[in-house]
């Protein structure tokens, strides 16, 4: 009995002591990499930052005034997909217990908003590398003094993501017009039944007629559907020439697979997060050939650093980088700002971060006044990639605003679509 | 006057608290909570204890409804979420301070308790559990259907802090937790609590005795909703955001896990469970890959060997009932502290 009580008391003291904080010394720069580490998004965060930290440390570290300090990464598992409270606890622990100097990462907007508040309270620089919602940067504009420590490095904000989505659709429509003579294509809007896709569906319904396209119908399969053949048959019956997709979940795989198997005579274009991953080809058994999706990275020369980054990442981690691997650029940007500032003082580093002109893997990174990554020609544009015979190749920008990245190829209309309309 | 009051407190502590190890443990725990910022003002520790206090109220409120009255609620996050959103919207749009929004949020949760309680009156067991499960899911749908008001997937953010500092927030939450816990325990121990017990055991018999069980079941929904609502309002101001996660099914099930782990029909069992499991989950961050697995294993093992819950298991080993008057006594006593009957 007494032994049991003693053990319980000892365990409780251990709990408290372990929470009481450690972290010492200013002989290194601690960077907290925050993300859902059990998921591919968190892996991307960690991998990108690891690669950058290794490069920086191999060169001797970061020049801070007269000292050279190495980077030490701290893995902060936010578990944010499952538990927002957990994410905020992880953030507080990273700052107060692990004593990180800077933070980067984050994915789920609700969690990032709560974590952002904590980071700002401690005046810690937090470089966003996952959440796309404009509100995160709108806070900087509304209350600069409080939120100036926040910057978004990747992805471009969701307003611009939608713009790129429609630019991809426009490219495919033009191709259908020039190569197949379909001047007013019918578009089937197929979006997973999820909140993020709702505004895209609404905007599409409003704007497609203005863009000279006809709406064949709207289909909203479950994000985790394993069979979408009914929707695809309906799309075919509606006479659609193009399928405008919005998939972030696993439904992107059965959709692409069945689309290829049934040879639905409509080109698929839009967002299909599963198609951004290397495993897509194997998962669809090659049937996802010709799927076109918006993307962040491909092996094209968006800047001088894109291809070296892409190749090194793929060699090291055996997969292509997803957009959360933008922590690679985030860490290099941070280090440059620290070296220019000559100090780890957050306020001074913020001033230098605001002057950033960095040629990153996804384009030139310049921050807007509200600390958002700038989108547009000459900056980060995002890209469109199409699966062509086992390779995910960049097909957009195809001359949009005069931009065509070296290594980009032409978009290909799926052969069965071409054959169907050439009859 | 003051001296007389102090003497009275001293007598109560001596005759009512120091006579039972479980009460001594509760007193020491309360003392620990009230003094910890003086000798351990670590912000991370205070955050964990603040959130544990909030969830302790939430878990105990589930026990009040489902443990005592037997109205198994699998959608308890509804009360939490309604109060969180209500407090958040009042704070953000009408600039009401937290000391106004938290009670109003709790009142909104009471209203929700009525709304849910009335249609659920005819249901029992599995049917009631599944019906209650659906309510937060329906509300989640409404949250996404009216994003201009509710913030959609972002939730309502940018709320005022509960207090000016972390220590202030900690004291508001821990004192409210101690107060709410004591109140719920007293309710469970009162005449109303006995009727709640009886409804759980045999509702027909209670009705045969001329008691309006409908009234008491609605009362249980409202009381439970009120305390869960207090927790929800506090949570919104501590996190400074009220989002869809406050309505998630996983939060509802967390309340069930806490209550079952700590021991149902006790109020202090679920509260103790939160103060064990919530810091434990933080502690397990040292093994990130195994964190959730280890956590689940610990819960499973406890429930396997202590099916009545951890706290009743411990209590039964340090205290026993008097064979004559059924009062609780320390196991080492040879005679009952109340009726002096022989204990062995």
Interface residues (C-beta under 8 A of the other chain):
Chain A: X1 X14 X15 X16 X18 X19 X20 X21 X37 X75 X77 X82 X83 X84 X85 X86 X88 X89 X90 X92 X93 X96 X97 X109 X110 X111 X113 X114 X117 X133 X135 X139 X195 X196 X198
Chain B: X40 X42 X43 X44 X45 X47 X48 X51 X144 X152 X153 X154 X155 X157 X158 X239 X240 X241 X243 X244 X245 X250 X279 X280 X281 X282 X283 X285 X286 X288 X291 X317 X318
